[in-house]
Amino acid sequence: SSGISEAYSTVAASLGFSTETGVPKVLLLTSSRPAEGKSSSALALAQNYSRRGKSVLLVDCDLRKPAFKAPSDDIGLTKLLTNDEPVAGHVSATHFENLWLLASGPVPPNPADLLSTGRFHAIIREASAQFDIVIIDAPPVIGLADAPLIASMCKDVMFIVESGKTRTSIAREAVSKLQAAGAHIVGVTL
């Protein structure tokens, strides 16, 4: 019942009007730079939808500085990107009902190369067939190739901006990079 919780409930409800089919099936969250609140926002939205009875998969796609940890280094997105195992074997239950996690897994030496493969697209397709909503926590846009690569495959993007810290020009540059990759910006969370 906090103000922050209510704000995220409002964001979750607003996303229902962001596409012709309602809440995006796959939603990527990113920001222009690190530490703007994208991982916190991804978790808050995932929790919000899971409380509403939706089955939600939270995917940590920040292969450089992951925010969420798997119970074992034997599972995770980086492992899936290098094999043909089913997604279900790499998903961990959380202590929230209806919310599961696909952690990033061990940090690889070549994140952009791994994410640019057709395997990543297949993983997202498989996950979206198994869960009502897939929320992807992506790395920041500026200075890395990862977020535009991921956005080109996911399409619907929620852009996170840290209030009072993020310069307008940097945010605009990041949004331009996402749009150049073919992303649809469904909204901005301040």
C-alpha positions as a Markdown table, in Angstrom:
| # | Residue | x | y | z |
|---|---|---|---|---|
| 1 | Ser | 0.0 | 0.0 | 0.0 |
| 2 | Ser | 3.0 | 2.3 | -0.3 |
| 3 | Gly | 3.2 | 5.1 | -2.8 |
| 4 | Ile | 5.8 | 3.3 | -4.8 |
| 5 | Ser | 3.7 | 0.1 | -4.9 |
| 6 | Glu | 0.7 | 2.2 | -6.1 |
| 7 | Ala | 2.9 | 3.8 | -8.8 |
| 8 | Tyr | 3.9 | 0.4 | -10.1 |
| 9 | Ser | 0.3 | -0.7 | -10.1 |
| 10 | Thr | -0.5 | 2.3 | -12.2 |
| 11 | Val | 2.3 | 1.5 | -14.6 |
| 12 | Ala | 1.1 | -2.2 | -14.8 |
| 13 | Ala | -2.5 | -1.0 | -15.5 |
| 14 | Ser | -1.3 | 1.5 | -18.1 |
| 15 | Leu | 0.6 | -1.2 | -20.0 |
| 16 | Gly | -2.7 | -2.8 | -20.7 |
| 17 | Phe | -3.4 | 0.1 | -23.1 |
| 18 | Ser | 0.0 | 0.1 | -24.7 |
| 19 | Thr | -0.7 | -2.4 | -27.5 |
| 20 | Glu | -3.7 | -3.5 | -29.4 |
| 21 | Thr | -3.7 | -6.8 | -27.5 |
| 22 | Gly | -3.2 | -5.3 | -24.1 |
| 23 | Val | -0.1 | -6.0 | -21.9 |
| 24 | Pro | 2.8 | -7.0 | -24.1 |
| 25 | Lys | 3.5 | -10.7 | -24.0 |
| 26 | Val | 7.2 | -9.9 | -24.0 |
| 27 | Leu | 8.3 | -6.7 | -22.4 |
| 28 | Leu | 11.9 | -5.4 | -22.2 |
| 29 | Leu | 13.0 | -2.9 | -19.6 |
| 30 | Thr | 16.1 | -0.8 | -20.2 |
| 31 | Ser | 17.6 | 2.6 | -19.4 |
| 32 | Ser | 20.2 | 4.8 | -20.9 |
| 33 | Arg | 22.8 | 4.1 | -18.2 |
| 34 | Pro | 23.4 | 1.8 | -15.2 |
| 35 | Ala | 21.6 | 2.1 | -11.9 |
| 36 | Glu | 18.5 | 3.9 | -13.1 |
| 37 | Gly | 16.1 | 1.4 | -11.6 |
| 38 | Lys | 15.4 | -1.0 | -14.4 |
| 39 | Ser | 16.0 | -4.2 | -12.4 |
| 40 | Ser | 13.9 | -2.9 | -9.5 |
| 41 | Ser | 11.2 | -1.9 | -12.0 |
| 42 | Ala | 11.3 | -5.2 | -13.8 |
| 43 | Leu | 10.9 | -7.0 | -10.5 |
| 44 | Ala | 8.1 | -4.7 | -9.3 |
| 45 | Leu | 6.2 | -5.2 | -12.5 |
| 46 | Ala | 6.7 | -8.9 | -12.5 |
| 47 | Gln | 5.4 | -9.1 | -8.9 |
| 48 | Asn | 2.5 | -6.9 | -9.8 |
| 49 | Tyr | 1.4 | -9.1 | -12.7 |
| 50 | Ser | 2.0 | -12.3 | -10.7 |
| 51 | Arg | -0.3 | -11.0 | -7.9 |
| 52 | Arg | -3.0 | -10.5 | -10.6 |
| 53 | Gly | -2.8 | -14.2 | -11.3 |
| 54 | Lys | -0.6 | -14.1 | -14.4 |
| 55 | Ser | 2.2 | -16.6 | -14.8 |
| 56 | Val | 5.3 | -14.4 | -15.2 |
| 57 | Leu | 8.9 | -15.1 | -16.2 |
| 58 | Leu | 11.5 | -12.6 | -15.2 |
| 59 | Val | 14.6 | -12.9 | -17.5 |
| 60 | Asp | 17.9 | -11.3 | -16.4 |
| 61 | Cys | 19.4 | -10.4 | -19.8 |
| 62 | Asp | 22.2 | -8.3 | -18.3 |
| 63 | Leu | 24.9 | -10.8 | -19.0 |
| 64 | Arg | 27.6 | -8.3 | -17.9 |
| 65 | Lys | 26.3 | -7.2 | -14.5 |
| 66 | Pro | 23.4 | -9.5 | -13.5 |
| 67 | Ala | 20.9 | -8.4 | -10.9 |
| 68 | Phe | 19.3 | -11.7 | -10.1 |
| 69 | Lys | 21.1 | -14.9 | -9.0 |
| 70 | Ala | 20.2 | -18.5 | -9.8 |
| 71 | Pro | 20.4 | -21.2 | -7.2 |
| 72 | Ser | 23.1 | -22.9 | -9.3 |
| 73 | Asp | 25.7 | -21.9 | -11.9 |
| 74 | Asp | 24.6 | -24.9 | -13.9 |
| 75 | Ile | 21.5 | -23.1 | -15.1 |
| 76 | Gly | 20.7 | -19.7 | -16.6 |
| 77 | Leu | 20.4 | -17.8 | -19.8 |
| 78 | Thr | 24.1 | -18.0 | -20.8 |
| 79 | Lys | 23.9 | -21.8 | -20.4 |
| 80 | Leu | 20.7 | -21.9 | -22.6 |
| 81 | Leu | 22.4 | -19.8 | -25.2 |
| 82 | Thr | 25.1 | -22.4 | -25.7 |
| 83 | Asn | 22.9 | -25.5 | -25.8 |
| 84 | Asp | 19.5 | -26.7 | -27.0 |
| 85 | Glu | 18.0 | -27.6 | -23.6 |
| 86 | Pro | 14.4 | -26.6 | -22.8 |
| 87 | Val | 13.9 | -23.3 | -21.0 |
| 88 | Ala | 11.9 | -25.0 | -18.3 |
| 89 | Gly | 15.1 | -26.7 | -17.0 |
| 90 | His | 16.8 | -23.3 | -16.4 |
| 91 | Val | 13.9 | -21.6 | -14.7 |
| 92 | Ser | 13.8 | -21.1 | -10.9 |
| 93 | Ala | 10.8 | -20.7 | -8.7 |
| 94 | Thr | 10.7 | -17.5 | -6.6 |
| 95 | His | 9.0 | -17.0 | -3.2 |
| 96 | Phe | 6.2 | -15.2 | -5.1 |
| 97 | Glu | 3.4 | -17.2 | -6.4 |
| 98 | Asn | 3.2 | -17.3 | -10.2 |
| 99 | Leu | 6.6 | -15.7 | -10.6 |
| 100 | Trp | 9.6 | -17.5 | -12.0 |
| 101 | Leu | 13.2 | -16.4 | -12.8 |
| 102 | Leu | 15.5 | -17.2 | -15.7 |
| 103 | Ala | 18.7 | -15.8 | -14.2 |
| 104 | Ser | 21.6 | -14.7 | -16.5 |
| 105 | Gly | 23.9 | -17.6 | -15.5 |
| 106 | Pro | 27.7 | -17.4 | -15.5 |
| 107 | Val | 29.1 | -14.1 | -17.0 |
| 108 | Pro | 30.3 | -14.9 | -20.5 |
| 109 | Pro | 33.3 | -13.3 | -22.2 |
| 110 | Asn | 31.2 | -12.3 | -25.3 |
| 111 | Pro | 27.6 | -11.2 | -24.2 |
| 112 | Ala | 26.7 | -9.4 | -27.5 |
| 113 | Asp | 27.8 | -12.3 | -29.6 |
| 114 | Leu | 25.7 | -14.7 | -27.5 |
| 115 | Leu | 22.6 | -12.5 | -27.7 |
| 116 | Ser | 22.8 | -11.9 | -31.4 |
| 117 | Thr | 22.2 | -15.5 | -32.3 |
| 118 | Gly | 19.0 | -17.1 | -33.4 |
| 119 | Arg | 19.1 | -19.2 | -30.2 |
| 120 | Phe | 18.1 | -16.1 | -28.1 |
| 121 | His | 15.1 | -15.5 | -30.2 |
| 122 | Ala | 14.1 | -19.2 | -29.9 |
| 123 | Ile | 14.4 | -19.0 | -26.1 |
| 124 | Ile | 12.2 | -16.0 | -25.9 |
| 125 | Arg | 9.6 | -17.6 | -28.2 |
| 126 | Glu | 9.6 | -20.8 | -26.1 |
| 127 | Ala | 9.3 | -18.8 | -22.9 |
| 128 | Ser | 6.4 | -16.7 | -24.2 |
| 129 | Ala | 4.6 | -19.9 | -25.1 |
| 130 | Gln | 4.9 | -21.2 | -21.5 |
| 131 | Phe | 4.2 | -18.0 | -19.5 |
| 132 | Asp | 1.5 | -15.3 | -19.8 |
| 133 | Ile | 4.1 | -12.5 | -19.6 |
| 134 | Val | 7.9 | -12.5 | -20.1 |
| 135 | Ile | 9.6 | -9.5 | -18.5 |
| 136 | Ile | 13.2 | -8.9 | -19.7 |
| 137 | Asp | 15.7 | -7.0 | -17.6 |
| 138 | Ala | 18.2 | -5.7 | -20.2 |
| 139 | Pro | 21.4 | -3.9 | -19.8 |
| 140 | Pro | 21.6 | -0.1 | -20.3 |
| 141 | Val | 21.7 | 1.2 | -23.9 |
| 142 | Ile | 24.5 | 3.7 | -23.9 |
| 143 | Gly | 28.0 | 2.2 | -24.4 |
| 144 | Leu | 26.8 | -1.4 | -25.1 |
| 145 | Ala | 25.4 | -3.2 | -28.1 |
| 146 | Asp | 23.3 | -5.6 | -26.0 |
| 147 | Ala | 20.0 | -3.7 | -25.3 |
| 148 | Pro | 19.4 | -2.7 | -29.0 |
| 149 | Leu | 20.1 | -6.3 | -30.0 |
| 150 | Ile | 17.6 | -7.7 | -27.5 |
| 151 | Ala | 15.1 | -4.9 | -28.3 |
| 152 | Ser | 15.2 | -5.9 | -32.0 |
| 153 | Met | 13.9 | -9.3 | -31.1 |
| 154 | Cys | 11.5 | -8.4 | -28.3 |
| 155 | Lys | 10.0 | -5.2 | -29.9 |
| 156 | Asp | 8.0 | -3.8 | -26.9 |
| 157 | Val | 10.2 | -1.7 | -24.6 |
| 158 | Met | 9.6 | 0.2 | -21.3 |
| 159 | Phe | 12.3 | 2.8 | -20.9 |
| 160 | Ile | 13.4 | 3.7 | -17.4 |
| 161 | Val | 14.6 | 7.2 | -16.5 |
| 162 | Glu | 16.1 | 8.1 | -13.1 |
| 163 | Ser | 14.4 | 11.3 | -11.9 |
| 164 | Gly | 16.8 | 14.2 | -11.4 |
| 165 | Lys | 19.9 | 12.3 | -12.7 |
| 166 | Thr | 19.5 | 11.3 | -16.3 |
| 167 | Arg | 20.3 | 14.0 | -18.8 |
| 168 | Thr | 17.6 | 14.6 | -21.4 |
| 169 | Ser | 20.1 | 14.3 | -24.3 |
| 170 | Ile | 21.4 | 10.9 | -23.1 |
| 171 | Ala | 17.8 | 9.6 | -22.7 |
| 172 | Arg | 16.9 | 10.8 | -26.2 |
| 173 | Glu | 20.1 | 9.2 | -27.7 |
| 174 | Ala | 19.2 | 5.9 | -26.0 |
| 175 | Val | 15.6 | 6.0 | -27.2 |
| 176 | Ser | 16.8 | 6.8 | -30.8 |
| 177 | Lys | 19.2 | 3.7 | -30.7 |
| 178 | Leu | 16.3 | 1.5 | -29.5 |
| 179 | Gln | 14.0 | 2.8 | -32.2 |
| 180 | Ala | 16.7 | 2.3 | -34.9 |
| 181 | Ala | 16.8 | -1.3 | -33.8 |
| 182 | Gly | 13.1 | -1.6 | -34.5 |
| 183 | Ala | 11.8 | -1.4 | -30.9 |
| 184 | His | 8.4 | 0.0 | -30.0 |
| 185 | Ile | 8.7 | 2.2 | -26.9 |
| 186 | Val | 5.5 | 1.5 | -25.0 |
| 187 | Gly | 6.2 | 4.0 | -22.3 |
| 188 | Val | 8.7 | 5.6 | -20.0 |
| 189 | Thr | 8.8 | 5.2 | -16.3 |
| 190 | Leu | 10.4 | 8.0 | -14.3 |
